[in-house]
Amino acid sequence: MVEQVQTKVVTVSQKIEDSVVCWKRRSWEENSQKVLVIVNQMATGSLLVDSPTDCLIRREMASRGMTGEVTVAYLTENLFKI
């Protein structure tokens, strides 16, 4: 049996304003499709800790064979203040 090892580089970034996470982005193939998902919940403040919703979004993308980049935007009260 021949063992194959695949390696991917994943860039994880997020934007925080007033200690509230606005969005998290995972990018693994820059020249592939980009997906924006808007969710009505708050995110965790940690860059490497995902909420159950984040995990479900990534799992759904993988099941559809989607590659590229996913940005999850979190709707919070702070985003709507003027």
N, C-alpha and C positions, 0 to 999 in steps of 0.2 A: 504494500500500500504506500502510495506517495502522499506525503503530507504537504498541503499548500497553506501558506500563510499570506494573508492579504493585509495590507496596511493602508489606512486612510488618515489624513490629517484633518482634524475638525477644529475650526475656529469658533469659540464661544464668546459672545460679547453681549453686553446689556447696557441700557441707558437708565440712569437713576436721577430723578429730580426730587428735591426735598425729601430724601430718604424713601421715595416710592419708586418701584421698578416700573418703567414705562413699557419697555420691550426687552425681549431676549432673542438673540439670533444665533443659529447654528449653521455654519457654512462648511460644506465639505467638497463641493465641486463648483468653483466660481463660474464656469461657463455653462452650467446647466440651469434648469428652471428654478425660479424663485417663487416661494409660496408665502403669503401673508395670512395669518390666522388671527382673528380678533376675538378675544374672550372677555366675558363680563365677570372678572374676578381679579383679585390682587395676586401678585407673585411673591415668591420668596425673595429675600434680599441677597441670597448667596448665588454666586455665578454658577457653581457646579452642582447645586441642589435643585432638583426639578420637582414641581408639583405633580400630582397624579394626572392633571390635565395635560401638562407638557409631555409626560410619558405616553399618554394616549395619542397625542398628535404625532409624535415621532414614530410610534408603532404603526399608525395608519399610513403614514407616508411610506414606511418600509414595506408594508403589505401590498401597496400599489406599485412598488418598484420605482418610486419617485426619488430622484437624487437632486442635489444642488444646494438649496438654501431654504430654511424655514425661519420666519420671523413671527414670534408670538407677541401680539400687542395686547396689553392689559388695560381694560377700561376701569378707571377709578375716578372718584370724585375730584381729585386734584387736577386731572387732565381737563376738566370742564370749567375750572375757575378762571375768571378774567382778571 
